């Protein structure tokens, strides 16, 4: 059998000695470095957290998982998770959904698309939920809606503010109407929490779209965003194809929504914890030290 290497000249290492020595490059393991997708700047993974997962050269924001976000915002060792064991099912027997769920658990190390719990931010007590982009792009299924609803009910019972970080591609199509029902359920919990005079702050990150943007993501008393985040219901390409018109530059980005009044402020990552601390202080959130003193005195 003929080979394409039949007439190739055999390589002699001695002939290429000088050139080979000049072309040798040190091998760096992939897990040690991260390349910025915008400017190709090489960053050490070990220092990414100290830079708030932001490229110092061009300002590109790397996508965070839920645990990284919690570590960045909550006071150290203050986060107590709620409903960690809740797992999504396949109530409609959607083909291939069980395999997608198992793969999402392995990829994200989470049981579903949101992490909920109680913590302190700048010593102020609050409830916190952070959506997980690594779990089917943060899509909202029954478990996501149930966990967020339970968190609001807990916050209402204990008169605590809620801070919510959203990132989502929208409702989870594999759960059909059960997924869409979560929009009404979470919105009802937000309303009951608000009726008791409690504070709700949403932080929109890239992307926040679909059923999440049409429900609890845009129902905060204060709506904040990260720079450049895509925020909307349908994506820009879908809208352009539907109305057959060219959309304005930066349409559905955080800066565009700030200009139109849908977002109250855009906050850079290094300032987010300090900003939230000021918001909680201005709205009279309970402090951790005050709660301990009341427990010791036995008085209200």
Secondary structure, DSSP 8 states (H G I E B T S, - for coil): ---TTTT-----TTTTHHHHHHH------GGGEEE-TTT--EEEGGGTGGGTTB-TTT--B----HHHHHHHHS-TT--EEESTT-----TT--TTHHHHHHHHHHHHSSSSSEEEEEEEETTEEEEEEEE-TTTGGG-B-HHHHHHHHHHHHHHHHTT-EEEEEEEE--B-GGGHHHHHHHHHHHHHHHHHHHHTT--EEEEEEEEE-HHHHTTGGG--SEEEE-TT-BB-SS-HHHHHHHH-S---TTTTBHHHHHHHTS-SEE--HHHHHHHHHHHHHHTT--BHHHHHHHHHHT--
